[in-house]
Amino acid sequence: MKEARAYLDHNATSPVRPEVSAAVVRALELPGNPSSIHAEGRRARAAVEAAREALSALVGADPARVVFTSGGTEAANAVLSGALRRRGLPAPTRLLIGATEHPCVSAGHRFASEAVEMLPVDGSGLLDLDALGARLAALRDETVLISVHAANNETGVVQPLGAIVALARTHGRALVHSDAVQAIGKIPVDFDQSGLDALTLSGHKFAAPKGVGALVLAPGTTLEAALVRGGGQESRLRCGTENLPGLVGMGEAARVVLAGLAGEAGRLGALRDAVEAGVLARAPDTVVFGRDAPRLPNTLCFSVPGLEAATALIAFDLAGVALSSGSACTSGKVARSPVLAAMGISPALTAGALRVSLGWNTGESDGARVLDAFERVVSSLYKRRGEAA
C-alpha cells in the first residue's frame, strides 16, 4: 500500500475537493456550447452563470462585473496592459507596484520601464504607506495605477488595502488593482466594500481546477481593450468558448469555501501556530518572516541559519512531506526570493527560506509529520555545526 504523504503546499496549488471533482464530471456531460440558443446550449449557459453567481458571492461583487479568465496571471496582465480605465479619467501614465508583488504583476505589465516605480516595504513585508503618499503627492497631475496584492504568496503577509485605497482617493486620479489570488478562500474579501477598481484571482488556489480565474471590475471601471478578441463572450472582454467544466468547478469550490470560511480560517490558524511553535522549539534560532504583521492563517515562512532550502526540500520530500521554498521555483530550481530581499532579509537567510502552507485537507497528523521531519533535518544541521566548532 502506498504511504500517505503530507501535502503542505496549498499556496502553490490546492488539491481539488471531491465535491468539485464531481461537479466537473457533471459539467463534462453537458454537450452544449454556452453561446448556442438551443436547449443544450441554454443548459450550458445556465451552468456558467451559476458559477459566476457563486464566485461573486465569495468575493462580494456584482456578478455582472465578473469576467472569467484562464487564471490570475492572465487577469492581472489585462489590468496592467494599460487598458484599465475609470470613467472621467484619462489613461494611466504611471504604474506603482509593491516591491513584493508576484511576477504576474512585477513582470506582467506593459508600461514603459521609466513609468514603473517599486514601492518599498518594511521588514515585515508591509507596504510603506508614507512612501506611497509621497509619490502620489508628487504625481498629482498624472493618472496613476497602483497594484498591491491582498496577501503575499511566500510570507502570507496581508496588505492594508483599505489604507492604500484611502490614499489613492485623496489623490483623485489613482486607480487601485489588487492581485487577490492568495487571499480568496483564506480570508474574507468584499470587493464592493473595498473601494478597489479591479481585483484578480485564480481558482486553483482555493481547490478549484487549474486553468480558471477571474477579473472583477468596479462600476465605472472597464477595460478599453479585450483580453482575447473574437466572439462576444464575457461581455466581449474575453472572447472564446468558455471552459465550462473548469468554471463549474470553480463555482462549486466558491460555494464550499464560502460556507465554511470562518471555521476553516480558525482551524488552519491554530494548526499553523502549532507548527510554528514546534519549529521554534526545535530550532530556537529560526527566523519567521512576517511574524509581526497580519498573515494568512494557513501560511508559515521561515529560515534556520545555515540550512539550505534546496537540501531541506529534498529531505522533507523523502520523508513524505511536500513543502516549498520561500522563493518562486523556475524549471524545478530554487531561486533566491525577491520578496525576502525587498524585506531586507540577508542572502544567507533567504537561501534557507521554507514555506508551509496548509489547506482544506490538512490535519493535525500532517502538522506532526512535518515537525518530525524538521527535527531530523535540524538535528543533522546542528550536528554538523558541532563538528565544525
Buried (B, 14 or more C-beta within 10 A) or exposed (E): EEEEEBBBBBBBBBBBBEBBBEBBEBBEEBEBBBBBEEEBBEBBBEBBBBBBBBBBBBBBBEBEBBBBBBBBBBBBBBBBBBBBBBEEBEEBBBBBBBBBBBEBBBEBBEBEEEBBBBBBBBEBBBBBBEBBBEBBEEBEEBBBBBBBBBBBBBBBBBBBBEBBBBBBEEBEBBBBBBBBBBBBBBBEBEBBEBBBBBBBBBBBBBBBBBBBBBBBBBEEBBBEEBBBEEEEBBBBBBBEEBBBBBBBBBBBBBBBBBEEBEEBBEBBBEBBEBBBEBBBEBBEEBBBBBBEBBBBBBBBBBBBBBBBBEBBBEBBEEBBBBBBBBBBEEEEEBEBBBBBBBBEBEEEBBBBBBBBBBBBBBEEEBBBBBBBBBBBBBEBBBEEEEEEE
